[in-house]
Amino acid sequence: MDYINDAKKARHLVLEEYDEAARTNSRVRRGFFITNECLTYINEFDIQDKEVLTVCGSGDHAFTCLLNGAKSVDTFDYNPIQFYIMELKRAAIEVLSKEEFLKFFPLTGVNRENYKIEYYLRIRDALKPEARYFWDTVYSANDRLYLLNFSSYNILFESDYTKRYEELQRKVKEDNISFKQTDLFTMPKLFNKKYSLIILSNIYDHLKNFNDNYSPEEYLNFINENVMPMLEDDGACVFHYQLSRTRDIVTTEFTNCDTIKCLGDSAKVLRKK
Ligand SMILES: C[S@@+](CC[C@H](N)C(=O)[O-])C[C@H]1O[C@@H](n2cnc3c(N)ncnc32)[C@H](O)[C@@H]1O
């Protein structure tokens, strides 16, 4: 990862010109600090001591998989800021008490009171060096990290962090989460393990934002040909997280696929057998 360049761009984003930078810098956009999904669907899979691959986003998918017993979690994302956010969150969980963590890294609305430098200074030693360089650079601009936040609040995620925080603290100390910066379409070439569970969140919606003509059939073909071979024989792929009609993005495709209901939303699943 080009963490020096990423840090420069993020610093630019938290300074006054962040709107301009977000428009012009495709490499560092604002990021997801909190999942906007109801992640209870992950509980439906037996991943005890198994390998998981997930889109990174906020890191919440990876942390939830660790809490559910995953041996290790590989993550990928085309937005490099997601790695820095996940690592910031990981270090915060490792070092801060639950009450402190929720002030630093809120699960609902984000504002100026969050991501305070006082907390950052306590967690920075626990960060991986690239992430420490990144956040040191951003904080040296100012502590308005909330400006980097893309989805400002989470309405559905009933967090296991608050219920099983001490357990999560123990899990995140083990070095068992990896990250690769890549687009979904290149991703299968970069990972050569077999996984028990693969989670692709609602990447499909993002693809459609860039290409209106991208059809559900094309997406399913890509998944079947390139992602399903990455699974263990009894593995499963959550190939789409479908937001409900009351949310901003709505898709109605994949109606005939195996579905796990998560409050009003649905996780769409393909199983290897
Ligand atoms: C699909 S988004 C939506 C947020 C997600 N529901 C969550 O809870 O974090 C999750 C992540 O997917 C990443 N992403 C979107 N399209 C992608 C693609 N084609 N390849 C790789 N990552 C992608 C975004 O950068 C974002 O961090």
The ligand as an SDF file (V2000), in Angstrom:
LIG
                    3D

 27 29  0  0  0  0  0  0  0  0999 V2000
  -20.3170   -2.0560   -0.4570 C   0  0  0  0  0  0  0  0  0  0  0  0
  -19.8010   -0.7780    0.6540 S   0  0  0  0  0  0  0  0  0  0  0  0
  -21.1990   -0.4450    1.6420 C   0  0  0  0  0  0  0  0  0  0  0  0
  -21.0470   -0.3860    3.1340 C   0  0  0  0  0  0  0  0  0  0  0  0
  -21.2580   -1.7180    3.7630 C   0  0  0  0  0  0  0  0  0  0  0  0
  -22.6520   -2.1060    3.7010 N   0  0  0  0  0  0  0  0  0  0  0  0
  -20.7620   -1.7190    5.2170 C   0  0  0  0  0  0  0  0  0  0  0  0
  -21.5180   -2.0590    6.0780 O   0  0  0  0  0  0  0  0  0  0  0  0
  -19.5800   -1.3660    5.4440 O   0  0  0  0  0  0  0  0  0  0  0  0
  -18.5950   -1.5720    1.5660 C   0  0  0  0  0  0  0  0  0  0  0  0
  -17.2350   -1.3600    0.9880 C   0  0  0  0  0  0  0  0  0  0  0  0
  -17.1680   -1.8840   -0.3200 O   0  0  0  0  0  0  0  0  0  0  0  0
  -16.1620   -1.1770   -1.0080 C   0  0  0  0  0  0  0  0  0  0  0  0
  -16.3830   -1.4070   -2.4330 N   0  0  0  0  0  0  0  0  0  0  0  0
  -17.4300   -0.9890   -3.1850 C   0  0  0  0  0  0  0  0  0  0  0  0
  -17.3170   -1.4290   -4.4490 N   0  0  0  0  0  0  0  0  0  0  0  0
  -16.1620   -2.1660   -4.5040 C   0  0  0  0  0  0  0  0  0  0  0  0
  -15.4850   -2.8770   -5.5440 C   0  0  0  0  0  0  0  0  0  0  0  0
  -15.9620   -2.9250   -6.7820 N   0  0  0  0  0  0  0  0  0  0  0  0
  -14.3260   -3.5010   -5.2400 N   0  0  0  0  0  0  0  0  0  0  0  0
  -13.8120   -3.4560   -3.9950 C   0  0  0  0  0  0  0  0  0  0  0  0
  -14.4030   -2.7890   -2.9580 N   0  0  0  0  0  0  0  0  0  0  0  0
  -15.5500   -2.1510   -3.2070 C   0  0  0  0  0  0  0  0  0  0  0  0
  -16.3560    0.2690   -0.5650 C   0  0  0  0  0  0  0  0  0  0  0  0
  -15.1470    0.9990   -0.7170 O   0  0  0  0  0  0  0  0  0  0  0  0
  -16.7610    0.0950    0.8810 C   0  0  0  0  0  0  0  0  0  0  0  0
  -15.6930    0.2870    1.7590 O   0  0  0  0  0  0  0  0  0  0  0  0
  1  2  1  0
  2  3  1  0
  2 10  1  0
  3  4  1  0
  4  5  1  0
  5  6  1  0
  5  7  1  0
  7  8  2  0
  7  9  1  0
 10 11  1  0
 11 12  1  0
 11 26  1  0
 12 13  1  0
 13 14  1  0
 13 24  1  0
 14 15  1  0
 14 23  1  0
 15 16  2  0
 16 17  1  0
 17 18  1  0
 17 23  2  0
 18 19  1  0
 18 20  2  0
 20 21  1  0
 21 22  2  0
 22 23  1  0
 24 25  1  0
 24 26  1  0
 26 27  1  0
M  CHG  2   2   1   9  -1
M  END
$$$$
